[in-house]
């Protein structure tokens, strides 16, 4: 029997997942919670966590990273709409796979079993998402990128800007305070002579004149 726990803040989805998983004789739903903090607080044994990427408070990726850091042996299967930034972040913390939220009820039990058995679920979709991401990065004007990013941290922040990350997310990623990130972003915006991160992204892709 595979012990499965679910974390999703949408109660309708949470209930639907419970029904779908309980219908499989090989699976036992041992917990169903709505917040990442509740997932971290759960002390019972779990073989596979089925977790939404986007949660109030801690995100699914943050929860998975915290579990891994604490030495948890539970596998994690992420539910996502495949925002490329979320996919890349989740891959970095070593999750067991992805299942698309638009079709999860039809194949979630199969996906859970595959992740439990050690298979990586969603490879084709993940590969496609990363390929699209690399294609986007390939069309960034390198001269413009060099103009605004003066060191390694600037380049990391620039990558996060292209992933449409918030300032708080950027700060956590580069181990810096939010105010420190703000200062660096402000300098990069000034170098590009643009007003905000959206304009900076467009400018990096060659939209608008380089002033």
N, C-alpha and C positions, 0 to 999 in steps of 0.2 A: 504493500500500500504506500503510495507516494503522498506525503503530507504537504499540502499546498496552503499558502496564506495569500490573501489578496489585499492590496492597498489602492484604493481609488476614492476620490472625494465626491464622485457622482454616485449617489445612492442607487439610482436606477441601474447604472452599469454594474455597480457592486453586487446588487441582487441578481442581475442577469448572469454574471459570472459564477456566482454561487450555484445557481440552478444548473448551468452548463457543466460545471465541474463535478457537482454531486451526482450527475446523471452517469458518470463514468465509474464503474466499479473499482477501477484501479487507483482512484484518487480520493483523498480525504481532505476536506476543507477544515483546517484547524483554527483559522482566524480570518476575520474580515474587518479591516480598519479603514478609516477615511483620511488619516494624516500620516505623514512620514514619521513624525515623532512617536506616534502610536506603534508604528512598525518597529522602530528601534527599541521601544519599551517592551515589546512582546518577548517573553522569556521561554516560551515553549519551543520544542524542536520543530523545525521547518525544513523540508527538503527543497522546495521551490517557492520563491516569492514571485507573485504576479503583480507587477507594480506599474502604475501610471507614471510617465515621465514628469508630467506637470501636476504638482500638488501644492496646496496652500502651505506656507511655511517652507520646510525642507523639500526640495525637489526629489524626484525618484532617483536621479543620478547621485545627489548628495547622500541620500539614505543608503544606496548601494555601496558608495565609497566608505561610509561610516561602518557599515556591516563588515566590509572587507578588512578595514583597518582594525576592527575589534576581533578579527580572527574567525568570523562566521564562515561555516562551510555551506551555507544555503546558496543555491543557485538563484539567479535573478533573471526573470523574463520581463522585459519592458514592453509596456503598451505605449505606442507613439504614433503620431501622424507623420513621422519621419522628417521632421525639421532637421536639416543636415547638422546644425550645431549641436542639437541634442544627441544625434546619432554618434557624432565624433566624441562628445564628452562621455557618453555611456561606454563606448568602446575603450576609452582610456581607463575606466575603473574596472574593466573586465567582466561586464555582465554577460549572461549566457545566451542572449538573443533578443529578438524583437518580434512583436506581432502587431500588425496594423489594426488600429482601433475600429476601422470601418468594417472589418471582416473577422474580428477576433472570436465571436461567439461560435462561428462555424468550425474553427480549427484550434481553439485555445487548448483543449484537452490534449490533442496531438502534439502541440507545441510544448506544453508542460512536460510531457513524457520524453520528448526529444532532448530538451534541456537537462532533464534529470539524468538521462543516459549519457550526457556529455557532449551532445551535438550542439553546434552553433546554429541557432535558428535565424532565418531571415537573411542569409548571406547574399542572395541575389539582390535584394532590395538595398541592403547596406552597401554593397559594392557599387550599385548604381548611384546611390546618394553621394558616396565619396567621390565617384567619378564626376558627378555634376559639380561638386564643390571644387575639385581640382580644376575643372574646366573654367569655372568662374575665376579662380585665382590666376589662371594662366592669362586671362585677358586684362588683368590689372596692369596699368602702365607702370613698368618698373622705375622709370625716371621720376614719376610722381611719388611712388612709394618711398624712394630714397630721399626725396626732398622733404617729406614730412616725418619720416622715422629715422631718428638720429642714433639710436642704439638698440640693443637687444630687447629691452623692455618696451620701447616704442613699437618695435616690430610685432611683439606679442599683442600689444594693445590694438594695433592696426588689424591684425588677424581677427581679434574679437569684435572690432567694429564691423568688419565684413560679415561676421556671423550674427550681427545685430544683437549683441549682448548688452545688458544694462551695466551701468557704472559699478553697481554693487557686485555683479557677477564678475566683471573684469577685475575688481579689487581682490576678490577671493582667488581668482585664477593666477594672478601675478604676485600674490602675497604683499599687497600694498593697501594703504588706507584709501577710502573713497575720495578724500580730498586730494590725495596724491595723484590718483588717477585723473581727477578733474583737471588738475594743473597740467598734466602731460597732454591730455586731450585738448585743452584750450590752446596749448602751444602748437599742436599739430593742426588744429583748425585754423589758427592764425597763419601758419606756413602755407596752407592751401588756400587761404583767403575765402573760407566758407563759414557758414553760420552754425552748422550742427553736424551730427554724425551721419545722417542720411545724405546730406549734401557732400560730405567727405567721401562716402562710399561711391556716389555717382562720379565725383571728380576723379577718384582713383581708377575707375573704369574708363576714363577718357572723356567723360561727359563734361562739357564746358571748357572754356579756355584756361590754360595754365597761366596764371598771372605772375 
